[in-house]
Amino acid sequence: MLLNMFKYVAGTEKAEQTRKLIFQSALQLFREKGFDATTMRDIASLSGLALGAAYYYFPSKEAIVQAYYEVVQEEHNRRVREALASGKMNLQQRLQFVMKSKLDILQNDRKLLGVVFRYSGEPDHPLSCLGAATERLRQESIEVFQLALGDERLPEDLRELLPVALWALHMGLLILFIYDTSAGQTRTRKLSDGALNLTTGLLSLAKSALLKPIRGKLMNLLHEADLLPV
């Protein structure tokens, strides 16, 4: 569970345990009451701490969610690397695992996911999934898809484009995941499998030398719009 994955900042063992306790308490309340209904006082009370102590470790609820972002990304990296280490999966299976494992990690936190997208229209907000404050985590997420491509034979431009396109697909799926009321969010999972099946099926066409000029124009557009990592 995510509660057991939290990595601490350097400090004394007692401080690390206190930080973990606050983090655990906050996630419990976010899951039970929702992000908006939970206050820092609630978190401090459940942790058995004074309000000032809670603020010492996390200056706001948003800071706790930011720590949660990092925990989720670290766990996703770990699961994907372990699964791909066997080398037994083909490209479609690798990409499906990347998508599936992310949904599995977030299965119990669909309400909290709403906070991730709430601030997408506020570039300067620290929780904006497209903002500067989350750029490092965004790049790490894209790198997971790069890892899944493995040694697949791809033109250089397509190898640069695909991870970003797959990351964008996974962000779209996460939005659907929030609203999906089917058991286990099976509709979102089936859509994910279908989209990746189409993607891998179209790759042979996309790799064609005849489409190189079109791919080049697309890459130029995305670089000019600063939508591809440098």
C-alpha positions in Angstrom: 0.0 0.0 0.0 1.0 3.6 -0.6 1.1 4.2 3.2 4.1 1.9 3.4 6.0 3.5 0.6 6.6 6.9 2.0 10.3 8.0 1.8 11.4 10.5 4.4 13.6 13.6 4.3 16.8 13.4 6.1 16.4 13.8 9.9 16.1 11.9 13.1 14.3 8.6 13.3 11.6 10.3 15.5 11.1 13.1 13.0 10.9 10.6 10.1 8.2 8.6 12.0 6.3 11.7 12.8 6.3 12.8 9.1 5.2 9.3 8.1 2.3 9.4 10.7 1.1 12.8 9.4 1.2 11.6 5.8 -0.7 8.4 6.7 -3.3 10.3 8.6 -3.8 12.8 5.8 -4.3 10.1 3.2 -6.8 8.3 5.4 -8.8 11.4 5.9 -8.6 12.4 2.2 -9.9 9.0 1.3 -12.7 9.1 3.9 -13.8 12.7 3.9 -12.3 14.1 0.7 -9.6 16.6 0.2 -11.7 19.7 0.6 -13.5 18.6 3.8 -10.3 17.7 5.5 -8.4 20.4 7.4 -4.9 20.5 8.7 -6.4 20.5 12.2 -8.2 17.2 11.4 -4.9 15.7 10.2 -3.1 16.9 13.4 -5.8 15.5 15.6 -5.8 12.1 14.0 -2.0 12.1 14.2 -2.2 12.9 17.9 -0.2 16.0 17.4 -0.5 19.7 18.0 -1.5 21.7 14.9 1.8 23.6 14.9 3.6 20.3 14.8 1.7 19.2 11.7 2.5 22.5 10.0 6.2 22.0 10.8 6.4 18.9 8.6 3.8 19.9 6.0 3.0 23.6 5.6 -0.3 22.8 3.9 -2.6 20.1 2.6 -1.2 20.8 -0.9 2.3 19.9 0.4 1.0 16.5 1.5 -0.6 15.9 -1.9 2.7 16.9 -3.6 4.4 14.3 -1.4 1.8 11.8 -2.5 2.6 12.6 -6.2 6.2 11.6 -5.5 5.2 8.4 -3.7 2.9 7.4 -6.6 5.6 8.0 -9.2 8.2 6.2 -7.2 6.0 3.2 -6.8 5.1 3.2 -10.5 8.7 3.3 -11.5 9.5 0.4 -9.2 6.6 -1.8 -10.5 7.4 -1.2 -14.1 11.2 -1.8 -13.8 10.6 -5.1 -11.9 8.0 -6.3 -14.4 10.2 -5.4 -17.5 13.3 -7.0 -16.0 12.2 -10.4 -17.2 12.3 -9.3 -20.8 9.5 -11.7 -21.6 6.8 -9.2 -22.7 6.3 -7.8 -26.1 5.7 -4.1 -26.8 2.0 -4.2 -26.4 2.2 -6.1 -23.1 4.8 -3.7 -21.8 2.7 -0.7 -22.5 -0.4 -2.4 -21.1 1.5 -3.1 -17.9 2.6 0.5 -17.6 -1.0 1.7 -17.9 -2.5 -1.1 -15.8 -0.1 -0.7 -12.9 -0.7 3.1 -12.7 -4.4 2.5 -12.5 -3.9 -0.2 -9.9 -1.8 2.2 -7.7 -4.5 4.8 -7.9 -7.5 2.5 -7.5 -8.4 3.7 -4.0 -7.6 7.3 -4.6 -9.9 8.3 -7.4 -11.4 11.1 -5.3 -8.0 12.5 -4.6 -7.2 12.4 -8.3 -9.6 15.2 -8.8 -7.1 17.5 -7.0 -4.5 16.6 -9.6 -6.6 18.0 -12.4 -8.3 20.8 -10.5 -5.3 23.0 -10.9 -4.3 22.1 -14.4 -5.5 25.5 -15.6 -3.3 27.3 -13.0 0.3 26.9 -14.3 1.8 28.6 -11.2 0.0 26.4 -8.7 2.4 23.8 -7.1 -0.1 21.0 -7.8 -0.8 21.8 -11.4 -0.1 18.6 -13.4 1.2 20.8 -16.3 3.0 23.4 -14.2 6.6 24.1 -13.5 6.4 22.7 -9.9 5.6 19.2 -11.2 7.9 19.2 -14.2 10.4 16.7 -12.7 7.6 14.2 -11.9 6.1 14.7 -15.3 9.4 13.9 -17.0 9.8 10.8 -14.8 6.4 9.6 -15.9 7.3 10.1 -19.5 10.5 8.2 -18.9 8.5 5.2 -17.7 7.0 5.0 -21.2 10.5 5.4 -22.8 11.5 2.5 -20.7 8.6 0.4 -21.9 9.6 1.0 -25.5 12.8 -0.9 -24.7 14.9 -1.9 -27.7 11.9 -1.7 -30.1 13.2 -0.7 -33.6 11.8 2.8 -34.1 12.9 5.9 -36.1 14.6 8.4 -33.8 11.9 10.9 -34.2 9.2 8.4 -33.4 11.1 7.2 -30.3 11.1 10.8 -29.1 7.5 11.4 -29.9 5.9 8.2 -28.6 6.6 8.5 -24.9 5.0 12.0 -24.8 2.0 10.8 -26.8 1.6 7.8 -24.5 1.9 10.0 -21.4 -0.8 12.3 -22.8 -3.0 9.2 -23.4 -2.5 8.0 -19.8 -3.5 11.5 -18.5 -6.7 11.3 -20.5 -7.4 7.9 -19.2 -6.9 9.1 -15.6 -9.6 11.7 -16.2 -12.0 9.0 -17.3 -10.9 6.9 -14.4 -12.2 9.5 -12.0 -15.7 9.4 -13.5 -15.8 5.6 -14.3 -18.4 4.0 -11.9 -18.1 0.5 -13.4 -16.9 -2.2 -11.1 -13.1 -1.9 -10.8 -13.3 0.8 -13.5 -13.4 -1.9 -16.1 -14.5 0.5 -18.8 -11.4 2.6 -18.4 -9.2 -0.5 -18.4 -10.8 -1.9 -21.5 -10.4 1.5 -23.3 -6.8 1.5 -22.3 -6.2 -1.9 -23.7 -8.0 -1.1 -26.9 -6.2 2.2 -27.4 -2.8 0.5 -26.9 -3.8 -2.3 -29.3 -4.5 0.3 -31.9 -1.3 2.2 -31.1 0.9 -0.8 -31.5 -1.0 -1.9 -34.6 -0.5 1.5 -36.3 3.2 1.7 -35.4 4.2 -0.3 -38.5 2.5 2.4 -40.6 3.9 5.2 -38.6 7.5 3.9 -39.0 7.2 4.0 -42.8 9.9 6.1 -44.5 7.1 7.7 -46.5 5.8 9.4 -43.4 9.2 10.7 -42.3 8.5 14.3 -43.7 5.1 14.4 -41.9 6.7 13.1 -38.6 9.4 15.8 -39.0 6.8 18.6 -39.4 4.9 17.3 -36.4 8.1 17.1 -34.3 9.0 20.7 -35.3 5.5 21.9 -34.3 5.7 20.2 -30.9 9.2 21.5 -30.2 8.2 25.0 -31.1 5.2 24.7 -28.8 7.6 23.4 -26.0 5.5 20.2 -25.8 8.4 17.9 -26.1 11.2 17.6 -23.5 14.6 19.0 -24.5 
